[in-house]
Amino acid sequence: MKKDSGLTITSIIIYIVAMLIVIGIIATITSFFYTNVNNANDNSNNISEITKFHMYFLEETTKKDNEINVITDNMVSFKSGNTFTFQDNSIYINNIKICENIYNAQFKEEVINNKTVIKVLLKIGQNNEYTKTTSYVLNADM
């Protein structure tokens, strides 16, 4: 008896279909990977903008004997002479841009336990993906 051990058209088709399935799975996984990397990059940019704002604002609120002169929804002015303003999707301190890609910033003053508290709401990202409300106690003992 003669034994045939060559490739048949059926086995070639099975190999091609299997390779196409493997290539499709790898392409899908790669696509999800790059999408997640881009999302992580956007989130890190948003967090860095918030960190820049926190750094300047925390320094201002912890200055000794500092008080609020004027506060509105988009601006807060301190006795020290520094003014934080939200306009054009950016936050400025005395007309110097300190952070950008801010799509909403609101400043509110409250008095809690005889201490002045400034609540700051920040919405960052084109679709307001990141919203953060932070409370700063004016002249807090650190």
KEBA-879480 format. One line per field, with one value per residue (C-alpha): residue in three letters; z, x, y; chain; residue number from 1. Coordinates in Angstrom, 3 decimals. Example, Ala and Ser with C-alpha at 12.3 -4.5 7.8 and 13.67 -1.06 7.14 Angstrom:
2
r <- ALA; SER
z <- 7.800; 7.140
x <- 12.300; 13.670
y <- -4.500; -1.060
c <- A; A
k <- 1; 2
//
This chain:
142
r <- MET; LYS; LYS; ASP; SER; GLY; LEU; THR; ILE; THR; SER; ILE; ILE; ILE; TYR; ILE; VAL; ALA; MET; LEU; ILE; VAL; ILE; GLY; ILE; ILE; ALA; THR; ILE; THR; SER; PHE; PHE; TYR; THR; ASN; VAL; ASN; ASN; ALA; ASN; ASP; ASN; SER; ASN; ASN; ILE; SER; GLU; ILE; THR; LYS; PHE; HIS; MET; TYR; PHE; LEU; GLU; GLU; THR; THR; LYS; LYS; ASP; ASN; GLU; ILE; ASN; VAL; ILE; THR; ASP; ASN; MET; VAL; SER; PHE; LYS; SER; GLY; ASN; THR; PHE; THR; PHE; GLN; ASP; ASN; SER; ILE; TYR; ILE; ASN; ASN; ILE; LYS; ILE; CYS; GLU; ASN; ILE; TYR; ASN; ALA; GLN; PHE; LYS; GLU; GLU; VAL; ILE; ASN; ASN; LYS; THR; VAL; ILE; LYS; VAL; LEU; LEU; LYS; ILE; GLY; GLN; ASN; ASN; GLU; TYR; THR; LYS; THR; THR; SER; TYR; VAL; LEU; ASN; ALA; ASP; MET
z <- 0.000; -0.862; 1.804; 0.818; 3.204; 1.238; 1.768; 0.659; -0.305; 2.797; 5.149; 3.420; 3.832; 7.514; 8.070; 6.294; 8.299; 11.562; 10.702; 9.840; 13.187; 15.056; 13.139; 13.891; 17.620; 17.719; 15.825; 18.267; 21.324; 19.850; 19.117; 22.703; 24.050; 22.109; 23.009; 26.711; 26.432; 24.874; 27.593; 30.306; 28.693; 28.642; 32.310; 33.331; 31.510; 33.364; 36.710; 36.026; 35.322; 38.627; 40.455; 39.056; 40.230; 43.682; 44.136; 43.553; 45.332; 48.407; 48.723; 48.579; 51.102; 53.679; 53.726; 57.166; 57.635; 54.071; 53.451; 50.561; 49.027; 46.353; 45.328; 42.401; 40.541; 38.263; 40.241; 43.709; 44.846; 47.992; 50.336; 49.297; 45.847; 43.948; 41.878; 40.462; 37.390; 35.197; 31.590; 28.109; 29.455; 31.558; 35.077; 35.509; 38.513; 38.012; 34.212; 34.027; 32.764; 35.272; 33.830; 30.740; 29.388; 32.304; 31.039; 34.206; 37.454; 40.269; 43.507; 46.540; 50.046; 53.151; 56.877; 58.776; 62.499; 62.353; 59.547; 56.005; 53.498; 49.760; 47.698; 44.181; 41.530; 38.501; 35.377; 33.111; 29.720; 26.549; 27.750; 31.439; 32.044; 35.299; 37.916; 41.214; 44.142; 46.703; 49.926; 51.085; 54.615; 54.589; 56.951; 58.077; 60.526; 58.717
x <- 0.000; 1.059; 0.832; 0.085; 1.734; 1.603; -0.344; -3.911; -5.973; -8.117; -5.147; -3.828; -7.230; -7.328; -3.837; -4.768; -8.002; -6.147; -3.456; -6.123; -7.835; -4.520; -3.646; -7.136; -6.766; -3.303; -4.586; -7.501; -5.272; -2.783; -5.577; -6.872; -3.331; -2.593; -5.991; -5.313; -1.819; -3.278; -5.954; -3.319; -1.270; -4.293; -5.042; -1.453; -1.598; -4.817; -3.314; -0.198; -2.370; -4.209; -0.920; 0.446; -2.658; -2.569; 1.069; 0.458; -2.902; -1.719; 1.270; -1.070; -3.603; -0.951; 0.717; 0.546; -2.131; -3.377; -7.040; -9.469; -10.104; -12.617; -13.997; -16.302; -17.119; -14.089; -11.680; -10.179; -8.004; -5.861; -4.543; -0.997; -1.707; -2.036; -5.147; -6.165; -8.376; -10.068; -10.509; -9.981; -9.745; -6.725; -5.960; -3.811; -2.043; -1.575; -1.989; 0.620; -0.768; -0.075; -2.230; -4.300; -6.915; -9.178; -12.735; -14.337; -13.053; -15.219; -14.127; -16.429; -15.819; -17.263; -16.733; -16.443; -15.559; -14.516; -12.032; -12.252; -12.391; -12.041; -13.613; -12.240; -14.013; -11.877; -13.116; -10.331; -10.276; -12.196; -15.173; -14.796; -13.354; -11.774; -13.636; -11.974; -13.248; -10.635; -11.040; -8.278; -8.242; -6.953; -3.995; -4.036; -1.266; 0.868
y <- 0.000; 3.451; 6.154; 9.797; 12.215; 15.458; 18.671; 18.692; 21.678; 21.132; 21.292; 24.456; 26.133; 25.132; 26.598; 29.864; 30.243; 29.538; 32.108; 34.728; 34.134; 34.488; 37.684; 39.092; 38.379; 39.985; 43.059; 43.468; 43.149; 45.648; 48.114; 47.953; 48.291; 51.490; 52.964; 52.354; 53.854; 57.013; 57.238; 56.857; 59.625; 61.973; 61.216; 61.927; 65.276; 66.128; 65.199; 67.276; 70.346; 69.860; 69.396; 72.671; 74.516; 72.869; 73.822; 77.542; 77.709; 75.811; 78.123; 81.120; 79.803; 78.893; 82.318; 83.876; 86.576; 86.193; 86.992; 86.959; 90.376; 89.342; 85.970; 85.195; 81.998; 82.371; 84.569; 84.854; 87.744; 87.630; 90.307; 89.327; 90.770; 87.492; 86.880; 83.495; 83.831; 81.234; 82.311; 80.864; 77.272; 78.220; 79.403; 82.479; 83.920; 87.663; 87.256; 84.461; 81.155; 78.379; 75.577; 74.886; 72.486; 73.430; 73.473; 74.769; 76.222; 77.565; 79.186; 79.301; 80.651; 78.999; 79.430; 76.152; 76.101; 79.776; 79.029; 80.317; 77.464; 77.942; 75.157; 74.817; 72.745; 71.847; 70.070; 68.937; 67.246; 67.936; 65.912; 66.870; 63.401; 64.453; 66.487; 67.349; 69.419; 70.432; 72.408; 74.748; 76.141; 79.710; 80.258; 76.635; 75.740; 73.220
c <- A; A; A; A; A; A; A; A; A; A; A; A; A; A; A; A; A; A; A; A; A; A; A; A; A; A; A; A; A; A; A; A; A; A; A; A; A; A; A; A; A; A; A; A; A; A; A; A; A; A; A; A; A; A; A; A; A; A; A; A; A; A; A; A; A; A; A; A; A; A; A; A; A; A; A; A; A; A; A; A; A; A; A; A; A; A; A; A; A; A; A; A; A; A; A; A; A; A; A; A; A; A; A; A; A; A; A; A; A; A; A; A; A; A; A; A; A; A; A; A; A; A; A; A; A; A; A; A; A; A; A; A; A; A; A; A; A; A; A; A; A; A
k <- 1; 2; 3; 4; 5; 6; 7; 8; 9; 10; 11; 12; 13; 14; 15; 16; 17; 18; 19; 20; 21; 22; 23; 24; 25; 26; 27; 28; 29; 30; 31; 32; 33; 34; 35; 36; 37; 38; 39; 40; 41; 42; 43; 44; 45; 46; 47; 48; 49; 50; 51; 52; 53; 54; 55; 56; 57; 58; 59; 60; 61; 62; 63; 64; 65; 66; 67; 68; 69; 70; 71; 72; 73; 74; 75; 76; 77; 78; 79; 80; 81; 82; 83; 84; 85; 86; 87; 88; 89; 90; 91; 92; 93; 94; 95; 96; 97; 98; 99; 100; 101; 102; 103; 104; 105; 106; 107; 108; 109; 110; 111; 112; 113; 114; 115; 116; 117; 118; 119; 120; 121; 122; 123; 124; 125; 126; 127; 128; 129; 130; 131; 132; 133; 134; 135; 136; 137; 138; 139; 140; 141; 142
//
